[in-house]
Amino acid sequence: HLCRTNAEPMKVPVNEQAPVVARDQITIHAPIQTVWRLLAAIGEWPRWRSAVTSATLHGPAQEGAVFT
């Protein structure tokens, strides 16, 4: 449950009861702001994540948000 920056780890809670929980670990050589901007653009996930064929956010991107 950590998002690591060059400075220090940042705890990000995961709802283990969510309908889908995905985990992956890679090293990305980019500023954390760039990474979060890409992750937050849920509708764009299919462009860079081959396992995702479509993604739609229903409401604002916030804790408890729903997307399909």
N, CA, C and O atoms as a printed pandas DataFrame, in Angstrom:
     atom_number atom_name residue_name chain_id  residue_number  x_coord  y_coord  z_coord
0              1         N          HIS        A               1    0.795   -1.193    0.000
1              2        CA          HIS        A               1    0.000    0.000    0.000
2              3         C          HIS        A               1    0.845    1.268    0.000
3              4         O          HIS        A               1    0.438    2.284    0.563
4              5         N          LEU        A               2    1.983    1.217   -0.609
5              6        CA          LEU        A               2    2.863    2.376   -0.597
6              7         C          LEU        A               2    3.098    2.899   -1.996
7              8         O          LEU        A               2    3.214    2.140   -2.959
8              9         N          CYS        A               3    3.164    4.184   -2.082
9             10        CA          CYS        A               3    3.584    4.846   -3.310
10            11         C          CYS        A               3    4.902    5.510   -2.953
11            12         O          CYS        A               3    4.931    6.426   -2.131
12            13         N          ARG        A               4    5.964    5.073   -3.544
13            14        CA          ARG        A               4    7.275    5.582   -3.157
14            15         C          ARG        A               4    7.703    6.730   -4.062
15            16         O          ARG        A               4    7.586    6.663   -5.286
16            17         N          THR        A               5    8.183    7.743   -3.448
17            18        CA          THR        A               5    8.819    8.832   -4.172
18            19         C          THR        A               5   10.300    8.760   -3.835
19            20         O          THR        A               5   10.709    7.933   -3.019
20            21         N          ASN        A               6   11.097    9.600   -4.443
21            22        CA          ASN        A               6   12.513    9.622   -4.098
22            23         C          ASN        A               6   12.719   10.067   -2.660
23            24         O          ASN        A               6   13.736    9.739   -2.048
24            25         N          ALA        A               7   11.770   10.804   -2.121
25            26        CA          ALA        A               7   11.921   11.338   -0.776
26            27         C          ALA        A               7   11.572   10.288    0.283
27            28         O          ALA        A               7   12.418    9.929    1.102
28            29         N          GLU        A               8   10.347    9.804    0.270
29            30        CA          GLU        A               8    9.898    8.856    1.288
30            31         C          GLU        A               8    8.610    8.182    0.832
31            32         O          GLU        A               8    7.917    8.702   -0.043
32            33         N          PRO        A               9    8.277    7.014    1.424
33            34        CA          PRO        A               9    7.030    6.339    1.039
34            35         C          PRO        A               9    5.808    7.141    1.474
35            36         O          PRO        A               9    5.849    7.867    2.467
36            37         N          MET        A              10    4.726    7.002    0.719
37            38        CA          MET        A              10    3.472    7.668    1.036
38            39         C          MET        A              10    2.410    6.585    1.171
39            40         O          MET        A              10    2.187    5.830    0.224
40            41         N          LYS        A              11    1.752    6.490    2.315
41            42        CA          LYS        A              11    0.733    5.462    2.524
42            43         C          LYS        A              11   -0.543    5.835    1.782
43            44         O          LYS        A              11   -1.037    6.958    1.894
44            45         N          VAL        A              12   -1.066    4.884    1.028
45            46        CA          VAL        A              12   -2.319    5.055    0.298
46            47         C          VAL        A              12   -3.200    3.867    0.674
47            48         O          VAL        A              12   -2.873    2.738    0.309
48            49         N          PRO        A              13   -4.315    4.080    1.396
49            50        CA          PRO        A              13   -5.149    2.958    1.815
50            51         C          PRO        A              13   -5.846    2.294    0.632
51            52         O          PRO        A              13   -6.207    2.955   -0.342
52            53         N          VAL        A              14   -6.030    0.984    0.730
53            54        CA          VAL        A              14   -6.722    0.212   -0.296
54            55         C          VAL        A              14   -7.942   -0.428    0.350
55            56         O          VAL        A              14   -7.831   -1.052    1.405
56            57         N          ASN        A              15   -9.104   -0.277   -0.275
57            58        CA          ASN        A              15  -10.326   -0.912    0.208
58            59         C          ASN        A              15  -10.318   -2.362   -0.255
59            60         O          ASN        A              15  -10.635   -2.646   -1.410
60            61         N          GLU        A              16   -9.959   -3.275    0.633
61            62        CA          GLU        A              16   -9.870   -4.694    0.284
62            63         C          GLU        A              16  -11.241   -5.295   -0.014
63            64         O          GLU        A              16  -11.314   -6.398   -0.555
64            65         N          GLN        A              17  -12.330   -4.602    0.323
65            66        CA          GLN        A              17  -13.683   -5.090    0.063
66            67         C          GLN        A              17  -14.235   -4.581   -1.268
67            68         O          GLN        A              17  -15.367   -4.906   -1.628
68            69         N          ALA        A              18  -13.461   -3.797   -1.994
69            70        CA          ALA        A              18  -13.904   -3.270   -3.287
70            71         C          ALA        A              18  -14.162   -4.428   -4.252
71            72         O          ALA        A              18  -13.545   -5.485   -4.121
72            73         N          PRO        A              19  -15.070   -4.242   -5.222
73            74        CA          PRO        A              19  -15.350   -5.303   -6.192
74            75         C          PRO        A              19  -14.102   -5.767   -6.943
75            76         O          PRO        A              19  -13.990   -6.940   -7.298
76            77         N          VAL        A              20  -13.181   -4.863   -7.181
77            78        CA          VAL        A              20  -11.936   -5.210   -7.869
78            79         C          VAL        A              20  -10.791   -4.539   -7.134
79            80         O          VAL        A              20  -10.838   -3.342   -6.851
80            81         N          VAL        A              21   -9.776   -5.306   -6.832
81            82        CA          VAL        A              21   -8.561   -4.771   -6.225
82            83         C          VAL        A              21   -7.405   -5.228   -7.099
83            84         O          VAL        A              21   -7.218   -6.426   -7.311
84            85         N          ALA        A              22   -6.635   -4.284   -7.601
85            86        CA          ALA        A              22   -5.504   -4.623   -8.466
86            87         C          ALA        A              22   -4.222   -4.098   -7.846
87            88         O          ALA        A              22   -4.188   -3.020   -7.253
88            89         N          ARG        A              23   -3.182   -4.879   -7.997
89            90        CA          ARG        A              23   -1.872   -4.462   -7.505
90            91         C          ARG        A              23   -0.846   -4.721   -8.591
91            92         O          ARG        A              23   -0.936   -5.684   -9.352
92            93         N          ASP        A              24    0.110   -3.849   -8.637
93            94        CA          ASP        A              24    1.212   -4.007   -9.581
94            95         C          ASP        A              24    2.383   -3.237   -9.016
95            96         O          ASP        A              24    2.195   -2.298   -8.243
96            97         N          GLN        A              25    3.565   -3.614   -9.383
97            98        CA          GLN        A              25    4.738   -2.896   -8.902
98            99         C          GLN        A              25    5.720   -2.739  -10.046
99           100         O          GLN        A              25    6.159   -3.720  -10.648
100          101         N          ILE        A              26    6.055   -1.500  -10.336
101          102        CA          ILE        A              26    7.043   -1.190  -11.359
102          103         C          ILE        A              26    7.833    0.033  -10.898
103          104         O          ILE        A              26    7.415    0.749   -9.988
104          105         N          THR        A              27    8.949    0.255  -11.524
105          106        CA          THR        A              27    9.724    1.463  -11.274
106          107         C          THR        A              27    9.507    2.398  -12.446
107          108         O          THR        A              27    9.732    2.024  -13.597
108          109         N          ILE        A              28    9.069    3.610  -12.155
109          110        CA          ILE        A              28    8.806    4.604  -13.189
110          111         C          ILE        A              28    9.753    5.774  -12.966
111          112         O          ILE        A              28    9.771    6.376  -11.893
112          113         N          HIS        A              29   10.521    6.084  -13.966
113          114        CA          HIS        A              29   11.457    7.201  -13.868
114          115         C          HIS        A              29   10.777    8.467  -14.386
115          116         O          HIS        A              29   11.034    8.928  -15.498
116          117         N          ALA        A              30    9.896    9.015  -13.539
117          118        CA          ALA        A              30    9.147   10.230  -13.876
118          119         C          ALA        A              30    8.737   10.890  -12.569
119          120         O          ALA        A              30    8.673   10.226  -11.534
120          121         N          PRO        A              31    8.461   12.178  -12.604
121          122        CA          PRO        A              31    7.988   12.853  -11.392
122          123         C          PRO        A              31    6.666   12.243  -10.911
123          124         O          PRO        A              31    5.818   11.870  -11.722
124          125         N          ILE        A              32    6.498   12.145   -9.599
125          126        CA          ILE        A              32    5.285   11.561   -9.031
126          127         C          ILE        A              32    4.028   12.282   -9.516
127          128         O          ILE        A              32    2.980   11.655   -9.670
128          129         N          GLN        A              33    4.120   13.593   -9.760
129          130        CA          GLN        A              33    2.965   14.349  -10.251
130          131         C          GLN        A              33    2.524   13.826  -11.620
131          132         O          GLN        A              33    1.327   13.747  -11.896
132          133         N          THR        A              34    3.467   13.475  -12.463
133          134        CA          THR        A              34    3.149   12.934  -13.788
134          135         C          THR        A              34    2.458   11.585  -13.657
135          136         O          THR        A              34    1.469   11.319  -14.339
136          137         N          VAL        A              35    2.974   10.743  -12.787
137          138        CA          VAL        A              35    2.395    9.411  -12.588
138          139         C          VAL        A              35    0.964    9.527  -12.068
139          140         O          VAL        A              35    0.065    8.867  -12.590
140          141         N          TRP        A              36    0.742   10.350  -11.055
141          142        CA          TRP        A              36   -0.607   10.498  -10.509
142          143         C          TRP        A              36   -1.563   11.112  -11.528
143          144         O          TRP        A              36   -2.741   10.756  -11.558
144          145         N          ARG        A              37   -1.076   12.025  -12.360
145          146        CA          ARG        A              37   -1.930   12.611  -13.398
146          147         C          ARG        A              37   -2.405   11.516  -14.355
147          148         O          ARG        A              37   -3.574   11.501  -14.741
148          149         N          LEU        A              38   -1.522   10.610  -14.737
149          150        CA          LEU        A              38   -1.909    9.509  -15.624
150          151         C          LEU        A              38   -2.869    8.547  -14.931
151          152         O          LEU        A              38   -3.851    8.111  -15.533
152          153         N          LEU        A              39   -2.595    8.216  -13.679
153          154        CA          LEU        A              39   -3.483    7.316  -12.949
154          155         C          LEU        A              39   -4.860    7.926  -12.726
155          156         O          LEU        A              39   -5.864    7.213  -12.761
156          157         N          ALA        A              40   -4.921    9.225  -12.499
157          158        CA          ALA        A              40   -6.195    9.896  -12.235
158          159         C          ALA        A              40   -7.053   10.051  -13.485
159          160         O          ALA        A              40   -8.263   10.248  -13.378
160          161         N          ALA        A              41   -6.451    9.965  -14.662
161          162        CA          ALA        A              41   -7.197   10.076  -15.926
162          163         C          ALA        A              41   -7.747    8.692  -16.280
163          164         O          ALA        A              41   -7.286    8.054  -17.226
164          165         N          ILE        A              42   -8.726    8.245  -15.516
165          166        CA          ILE        A              42   -9.244    6.879  -15.622
166          167         C          ILE        A              42   -9.725    6.548  -17.028
167          168         O          ILE        A              42   -9.502    5.432  -17.498
168          169         N          GLY        A              43  -10.368    7.470  -17.702
169          170        CA          GLY        A              43  -10.854    7.221  -19.060
170          171         C          GLY        A              43   -9.744    6.942  -20.064
171          172         O          GLY        A              43  -10.000    6.401  -21.140
172          173         N          GLU        A              44   -8.519    7.308  -19.720
173          174        CA          GLU        A              44   -7.372    7.095  -20.611
174          175         C          GLU        A              44   -6.629    5.791  -20.326
175          176         O          GLU        A              44   -5.691    5.455  -21.049
176          177         N          TRP        A              45   -7.019    5.060  -19.303
177          178        CA          TRP        A              45   -6.308    3.831  -18.955
178          179         C          TRP        A              45   -6.130    2.881  -20.136
179          180         O          TRP        A              45   -5.042    2.325  -20.283
180          181         N          PRO        A              46   -7.141    2.662  -20.990
181          182        CA          PRO        A              46   -6.953    1.720  -22.102
182          183         C          PRO        A              46   -5.818    2.105  -23.057
183          184         O          PRO        A              46   -5.305    1.245  -23.773
184          185         N          ARG        A              47   -5.423    3.367  -23.080
185          186        CA          ARG        A              47   -4.347    3.803  -23.982
186          187         C          ARG        A              47   -2.991    3.266  -23.554
187          188         O          ARG        A              47   -2.113    3.075  -24.396
188          189         N          TRP        A              48   -2.801    3.019  -22.256
189          190        CA          TRP        A              48   -1.493    2.581  -21.776
190          191         C          TRP        A              48   -1.530    1.293  -20.955
191          192         O          TRP        A              48   -0.478    0.779  -20.576
192          193         N          ARG        A              49   -2.713    0.769  -20.676
193          194        CA          ARG        A              49   -2.850   -0.480  -19.914
194          195         C          ARG        A              49   -3.629   -1.477  -20.758
195          196         O          ARG        A              49   -4.856   -1.413  -20.822
196          197         N          SER        A              50   -2.924   -2.397  -21.404
197          198        CA          SER        A              50   -3.549   -3.293  -22.383
198          199         C          SER        A              50   -4.637   -4.179  -21.781
199          200         O          SER        A              50   -5.533   -4.611  -22.507
200          201         N          ALA        A              51   -4.591   -4.461  -20.492
201          202        CA          ALA        A              51   -5.606   -5.306  -19.867
202          203         C          ALA        A              51   -6.933   -4.576  -19.665
203          204         O          ALA        A              51   -7.944   -5.212  -19.365
204          205         N          VAL        A              52   -6.946   -3.256  -19.823
205          206        CA          VAL        A              52   -8.159   -2.457  -19.633
206          207         C          VAL        A              52   -8.704   -2.072  -21.002
207          208         O          VAL        A              52   -8.028   -1.401  -21.781
208          209         N          THR        A              53   -9.940   -2.503  -21.294
209          210        CA          THR        A              53  -10.542   -2.177  -22.593
210          211         C          THR        A              53  -11.367   -0.900  -22.543
211          212         O          THR        A              53  -11.518   -0.220  -23.558
212          213         N          SER        A              54  -11.908   -0.563  -21.362
213          214        CA          SER        A              54  -12.619    0.701  -21.187
214          215         C          SER        A              54  -12.666    1.020  -19.698
215          216         O          SER        A              54  -12.616    0.124  -18.856
216          217         N          ALA        A              55  -12.761    2.297  -19.390
217          218        CA          ALA        A              55  -12.852    2.735  -17.994
218          219         C          ALA        A              55  -13.574    4.075  -17.963
219          220         O          ALA        A              55  -13.203    5.008  -18.675
220          221         N          THR        A              56  -14.607    4.158  -17.133
221          222        CA          THR        A              56  -15.390    5.379  -17.001
222          223         C          THR        A              56  -15.548    5.707  -15.525
223          224         O          THR        A              56  -15.962    4.858  -14.735
224          225         N          LEU        A              57  -15.222    6.924  -15.159
225          226        CA          LEU        A              57  -15.384    7.389  -13.784
226          227         C          LEU        A              57  -16.784    7.967  -13.635
227          228         O          LEU        A              57  -17.215    8.785  -14.448
228          229         N          HIS        A              58  -17.495    7.537  -12.591
229          230        CA          HIS        A              58  -18.855    8.021  -12.327
230          231         C          HIS        A              58  -18.805    8.973  -11.140
231          232         O          HIS        A              58  -18.936    8.549   -9.992
232          233         N          GLY        A              59  -18.615   10.258  -11.418
233          234        CA          GLY        A              59  -18.494   11.262  -10.367
234          235         C          GLY        A              59  -17.050   11.709  -10.227
235          236         O          GLY        A              59  -16.200   11.349  -11.041
236          237         N          PRO        A              60  -16.774   12.498   -9.191
237          238        CA          PRO        A              60  -15.418   13.020   -9.013
238          239         C          PRO        A              60  -14.448   11.932   -8.558
239          240         O          PRO        A              60  -14.850   10.959   -7.919
240          241         N          ALA        A              61  -13.179   12.101   -8.890
241          242        CA          ALA        A              61  -12.132   11.172   -8.464
242          243         C          ALA        A              61  -11.803   11.468   -7.008
243          244         O          ALA        A              61  -11.068   12.407   -6.702
244          245         N          GLN        A              62  -12.352   10.663   -6.126
245          246        CA          GLN        A              62  -12.142   10.847   -4.693
246          247         C          GLN        A              62  -12.325    9.499   -4.014
247          248         O          GLN        A              62  -12.753    8.532   -4.643
248          249         N          GLU        A              63  -12.004    9.439   -2.743
249          250        CA          GLU        A              63  -12.176    8.200   -1.997
250          251         C          GLU        A              63  -13.611    7.720   -2.128
251          252         O          GLU        A              63  -14.550    8.496   -1.944
252          253         N          GLY        A              64  -13.782    6.448   -2.443
253          254        CA          GLY        A              64  -15.104    5.871   -2.610
254          255         C          GLY        A              64  -15.703    6.055   -3.988
255          256         O          GLY        A              64  -16.830    5.625   -4.236
256          257         N          ALA        A              65  -14.965    6.691   -4.894
257          258        CA          ALA        A              65  -15.468    6.917   -6.251
258          259         C          ALA        A              65  -15.717    5.583   -6.947
259          260         O          ALA        A              65  -15.071    4.579   -6.649
260          261         N          VAL        A              66  -16.662    5.594   -7.874
261          262        CA          VAL        A              66  -17.023    4.396   -8.624
262          263         C          VAL        A              66  -16.638    4.589  -10.079
263          264         O          VAL        A              66  -16.909    5.632  -10.674
264          265         N          PHE        A              67  -16.002    3.570  -10.644
265          266        CA          PHE        A              67  -15.737    3.580  -12.076
266          267         C          PHE        A              67  -15.940    2.182  -12.624
267          268         O          PHE        A              67  -15.780    1.189  -11.916
268          269         N          THR        A              68  -16.296    2.123  -13.901
269          270        CA          THR        A              68  -16.544    0.833  -14.552
270          271         C          THR        A              68  -15.705    0.725  -15.795
271          272         O          THR        A              68  -15.764   -0.287  -16.494
